[in-house]
Amino acid sequence: MALVVVDYCKGNLRSVQKGLELAGAAAIISAEPADILAAKALVLPGVGSFADASAFMQQSGQMQAIRQRVAEGAPFLGICLGLQLLFERGDEGLPAGEWAEGLGFLRGSCKRIASETLAGARVKVPHVGWNQVVFSPDRTEQLAPLFAGIENGSNFYFTHSYQGDPTDVAAVLAEVTHARRFPCVLRKDRVFGVQFHPEKSSHKGLAVLANFVRYVNEVV
C-alpha cells in the first residue's frame, strides 16, 4: 500500500511527493478514487479556491472516497487548501451567502483572514511568507506525531487568503498571527491539517512530512 497524494488539479503535488519519498515513503500521485480507497494514508495538498476544489472532488468521486478511507482509519494530512477542505463548508470563490461543501472532518467553516489588527492597523492579504507557528498550551501529546523534534515558535512558509474557523477548540494544536491570531495546525483523531506549506518550509517542513510518514508506519 502506498501513500496517495490526491491530485485534484490544485498544484504542489510533485514537491509534496518528493518530500514524502525523502522520508522513505512509497508515495504516488493519483486522481483515481480506486487508488484513494486502497491508500495506506492520504495527503491533500493544494492552492486555489475552496469552491473549485470542492466541485472537482465531488464530481470525480474523490470526496466520497476520501471520506470512506478516513472512516476506515487511514491517516490523513491536509496542506493549505487541504486543511481548509477539512471543514464542513467554505465560501471562497462563491457569491456572498453561498457555501461549498467540504469534507466535514472538522466542525466549522473556512473564511477569509482578517486584514486589520484589533488596534485598527491594516495588513496585506494574502498572508505570504515565513511566520511563527506557536503551539497551543498542553497539546504536546497531540502535536507529537507531526512536530517531534521541532521547537515551538519555529517558522514555516505560508501563502493563503483564507483560514479554517473551527467550532471545536480541542482540534486546534497551533496558531499563527497575521493581523489576528488563527489556527494553523489542526487534528481530529488520525486527521491532521497544516495551513503552512511543509514542502516549501526547508528542513523543518521536511521534518513535518517525515514525522507524518513515521506516524503512518506506526499506526497502519
C-alpha positions in Angstrom: 0.0 0.0 0.0 1.3 3.5 -0.9 0.7 6.9 0.5 -1.5 8.7 -2.0 -1.1 12.4 -2.8 -4.5 13.3 -4.1 -4.5 15.1 -7.5 -7.4 17.5 -7.6 -5.7 19.9 -10.0 -4.5 22.3 -7.3 -0.7 22.2 -7.6 2.3 21.5 -5.4 1.9 17.7 -5.9 5.4 16.7 -7.0 7.2 18.7 -4.3 5.0 17.1 -1.6 5.5 13.6 -3.2 9.3 14.2 -3.2 9.3 15.2 0.5 7.4 12.0 1.4 9.8 9.9 -0.7 12.8 11.5 1.1 11.3 10.3 4.3 11.2 6.8 2.9 7.6 6.5 1.9 6.3 4.9 -1.2 4.1 7.8 -2.4 2.1 8.1 -5.6 0.2 11.0 -7.1 -3.3 10.0 -8.2 -6.7 11.4 -9.1 -8.4 8.0 -9.1 -10.9 7.1 -6.3 -9.8 3.5 -6.6 -6.3 4.5 -5.5 -7.6 6.6 -2.7 -9.6 3.7 -1.4 -6.5 1.5 -1.5 -4.2 4.0 0.1 -2.2 3.4 3.2 -2.6 7.1 4.0 -3.7 10.3 2.2 -2.1 13.7 1.7 -4.2 16.5 0.3 -2.0 19.5 -0.7 -3.1 22.5 -2.8 -3.6 26.1 -3.5 -6.6 27.8 -5.0 -10.4 28.2 -4.5 -12.4 26.1 -2.0 -15.4 26.1 -4.3 -13.5 24.9 -7.3 -11.7 22.2 -5.3 -15.0 21.0 -3.8 -16.8 20.8 -7.1 -14.0 18.8 -8.7 -13.6 16.4 -5.8 -17.4 15.7 -5.7 -17.7 15.3 -9.5 -14.6 13.0 -9.7 -15.7 10.8 -6.7 -12.6 11.8 -4.7 -14.5 13.4 -1.9 -16.6 10.3 -1.3 -13.5 8.0 -1.5 -11.5 10.2 1.0 -14.4 10.1 3.5 -14.7 6.4 3.2 -10.9 5.7 3.5 -10.6 8.0 6.5 -13.6 6.4 8.2 -11.7 3.1 7.8 -8.8 4.5 9.7 -6.3 5.8 7.1 -4.2 8.7 8.4 -4.8 12.0 6.5 -2.7 15.2 6.1 -4.3 18.3 4.6 -1.9 21.1 3.5 -3.0 24.7 3.0 -6.2 24.4 0.9 -6.2 20.8 2.0 -6.6 21.9 5.7 -9.4 24.3 4.7 -11.3 21.4 3.0 -11.3 19.5 6.3 -14.2 21.8 7.4 -17.9 21.4 6.7 -18.1 24.4 4.3 -16.3 27.3 2.7 -17.4 30.4 0.7 -14.2 31.2 -1.3 -15.0 31.6 -5.0 -18.7 32.0 -4.4 -21.2 34.9 -4.2 -21.9 36.2 -0.8 -24.2 33.9 1.2 -23.4 30.8 -0.8 -21.4 27.9 0.5 -19.4 24.9 -1.0 -19.3 21.6 0.8 -16.1 20.4 2.5 -15.0 17.0 3.7 -16.7 17.6 7.0 -14.0 16.0 9.2 -14.0 19.2 11.4 -16.9 21.2 12.5 -16.8 24.8 11.3 -16.2 26.7 8.1 -13.5 28.3 6.1 -13.4 32.1 6.0 -11.3 35.0 4.7 -8.5 36.0 7.0 -8.7 39.4 8.7 -6.9 42.4 7.0 -7.0 44.6 10.1 -5.5 44.1 13.6 -7.6 44.6 16.7 -5.9 48.0 17.0 -7.0 49.0 13.5 -3.7 48.6 11.6 -4.0 47.3 8.1 -2.0 44.3 6.9 -1.7 42.8 3.4 -3.8 39.9 2.3 -2.9 37.3 1.2 -0.7 36.2 4.0 2.5 35.3 2.2 5.9 34.4 3.7 7.6 32.9 6.8 5.8 33.1 10.1 6.0 31.6 13.6 3.9 28.6 14.5 3.0 28.8 18.2 1.9 25.6 19.8 -1.3 25.5 21.9 -0.7 25.0 25.6 -0.9 21.5 26.9 -1.2 20.0 23.4 2.2 18.3 23.4 0.9 14.7 23.1 -1.5 15.6 20.2 1.3 17.6 18.4 4.0 14.9 18.7 3.1 12.9 15.6 3.9 15.9 13.3 6.2 18.1 15.4 8.6 15.7 17.2 12.0 17.4 17.3 10.6 20.8 16.1 10.7 23.8 18.5 7.7 25.8 19.5 7.8 29.1 17.6 9.5 27.7 14.5 9.0 29.5 11.2 7.1 27.9 8.3 6.1 29.2 4.9 2.5 30.4 4.4 0.6 31.6 1.3 -3.2 31.9 1.7 -6.1 34.3 2.0 -8.5 32.0 3.8 -8.4 30.2 7.1 -10.2 27.4 9.0 -12.6 28.6 11.7 -13.3 25.5 13.9 -16.1 25.4 16.4 -14.2 22.7 18.4 -11.3 24.4 20.1 -9.9 21.0 21.1 -8.9 20.5 17.4 -6.5 23.5 17.5 -2.9 22.4 18.1 -1.1 25.6 17.0 -1.7 29.1 15.9 -0.1 31.8 13.8 -0.7 35.6 13.7 -1.3 37.7 10.7 -3.4 40.7 11.6 -5.0 38.4 14.1 -4.3 35.0 15.6 -5.9 32.0 14.0 -5.4 28.2 13.9 -2.7 26.8 11.6 -2.4 23.2 12.9 -5.5 21.1 13.5 -6.2 17.5 14.4 -9.0 15.1 14.9 -8.1 11.5 15.6 -5.9 10.5 12.6 -6.8 13.6 10.5 -4.2 16.4 10.5 -4.2 19.8 8.8 -1.4 22.4 8.4 -2.1 25.8 6.9 1.6 26.3 6.0 3.4 24.5 3.2 5.8 22.0 4.6 7.2 21.3 1.1 8.3 25.0 0.9 9.5 25.3 4.5 13.1 24.0 4.2 14.3 21.3 6.6 11.7 21.9 9.3 8.9 21.4 6.7 10.5 18.2 5.5 10.7 17.1 9.2 6.9 17.5 9.4 6.5 15.3 6.4 9.0 12.8 7.8 7.1 12.7 11.1 3.8 12.1 9.3 5.4 9.2 7.4 6.7 7.8 10.7 3.3 8.1 12.3 1.6 6.3 9.4 4.0 3.4 9.7 3.3 3.2 13.4 -0.5 3.1 13.2 -1.2 1.4 9.9 
